Amino acid sequence: MESLSIGQVAQQAGVGVQTIRFYEKEGLLPEPERRPSGYRQYSESAVRRLHFIKRAKDLGFSLEEIRELFALRVNPGSTCGAVKRRALAKVADVEEKIATLERIRDALLDLADACKGTGPTSDCPILDALETEGDDNG
């Protein structure tokens, strides 16, 4: 098994060296063995684990949720059903965020429609609406 330097792992995984150190500190990436010189010595499994972390983050999983997914991977009593439940919970989170963003978009469009785009800012309906309490569509 070939050992890799932290720079080689970073390049292969497409992350920065500081990211690797951060994930080690957070317990998402095991501390590597060290050469007698003190340099970190990684295996290919570190690259695979970093790819896993990156992909999970891209899908919206938090570091804590990624930690839970890793725990499911190594727990012999875990099933795919447990992983699926977490994925479906993430889908629900994403759908909630989409709904919130749609409400924000609609409110902004309503504000923009109320503004003629002319006149002084002292008469701007958008600024006036932001100063007053009212229905925030949320």
N, C-alpha and C positions, 0 to 999 in steps of 0.2 A: 504494500500500500504506500503510495507516494504521499509525502507530507508537503503541505502547501504553506507558504508564508501568508501573513494577514493581507498583504497587498495582492497576492495571487487570488486569494479567496474573494476579496473585494471586487477584483476585476471580473472574475468568473460569475459572481452573483449579481454584478451590476449595482453594487452599493459602495458607500465610502467606508474607509477604515474606521472612522469615528462611529458609524452606524453599527459596525460589527462590535466594537467595544461597548456601545450602548446596549445592544441586545445581550451581550454577555453579562453586563451589570444587572439587567432586568431579569436574567435567568431564562431567557428565551433561547440562548445559544450557550451550550456548555463551555465552561472555561477549558481552553485547549491545553494539551501538554506543552511543556516548554523544553526547548533544546538546552543543553548545558550553558549556552551563551545567554539564555534568558528569553530568546525570541519565541513567540508563539508558533506552534506547530499544529496545523489543521489537517483534517482528512477531507475527502470528497463529501462526506456526510454533512459537513458544515455548509458547503455550497448548496446541497439539496435542501437543508433546513432553512437557509436564507431565501432560497427561491420560494419555499412554502410560505414564509413570513411575508415576503413581498406580495405574492399572489393573494394571500388572505387579506392583507391590508388594502390591496386594490379592490377587493370585493366588499370593503367596508368593515371588516372585523377589527375590533380594538385589540390592543396588545393583551389585555386580560382574556378576551375571547380566544385569541390565538393560543395563549397559554393553556386554556381549557381544551382546545382541539388537540394540542400536543399530549395532554394528559389522557385524553380518550384514545389516542393512538397507541399508547404504551400500556393502558389498562386492559388486561386480558378479559375482563368481564364486560367491556364496552361493546356496543353494537353499532352498526351503521345507522340504526334508528336514532341513536343519541346524536350522531353527527347531523343527520337529516333534520332533526328538531331544531338544532342550532342554526342550520342554514335557513330553514323556514322562518325562524324568529328574526333573522337578519333581513329576510325579504319583507317581513312586516315592518321592520324599522325603516327600510328604504321606502316602502309605500307611504308611510307616515311622513317622511321627509319630503317626498314628492308632493303630497297633498299640501303640506305647509308651504312649499315653494310656489305651488300653483295659487294659493291664497295670496301670497305676497305679490306675485306677478299681477294678479287681478286687481289688487288694491293699488298697485303702482300705475297700472293702465287707467284705472278710474281717476286717479289723481292727475295723470298726464292729460286725459281727455278734458278735465275741468279747467285746464290752463290753456289760454289762447296763445301763449308764447310771446305776448307783447306787453308792454307797460312796465312800470317800475316793480322791483321785487317787493316793495311794501304792499302791493296789491296782488301778490302771487298766491293763487289758491293752494298750490302745493305746499308752500311754506306755511301758510295759514293752517292747513290741515295738520301739518306736523306739530304745530304749537298747541293744538287743542286736543283735549281728550275726546274720545268717541269710539266708535266701532273700529277696532283694529283688525277685523276679519280673522281673528285668531282666538 
